Amino acid sequence: MATVTAFEAKTRFGELLARAANGEEIIITKYDKRVARIVPERQDRLERTRKAFEGLDKLRADMRRRRMKPLTVDEIRSAIHEGRR
């Protein structure tokens, strides 16, 4: 993640956009304080989120069909943590 001043961002805006398009995140500062962020556009993230929710809905329906008890918050957190390894 790169950090540039507002003046640099103004003078190198096209270059910063190109870097963001290549996946880089850029923080813009003014008087040494973070004021803005340029991030890559991620449409695929929205689609992955939709698919994840569809999967959860299918899992929930399957658990109901099998008469399983719902997962606890701790079980869900544990599964999330395990998936990040």
Buried (B, 14 or more C-beta within 10 A) or exposed (E): EEEBEEEBBEEBEEEBEEBBEEEBEBBBBEEEEEEEEBEBEEEEEEEEEEEEEEEEEEEEEEEEEEEEEEBEEEEEEEEEEEEEE
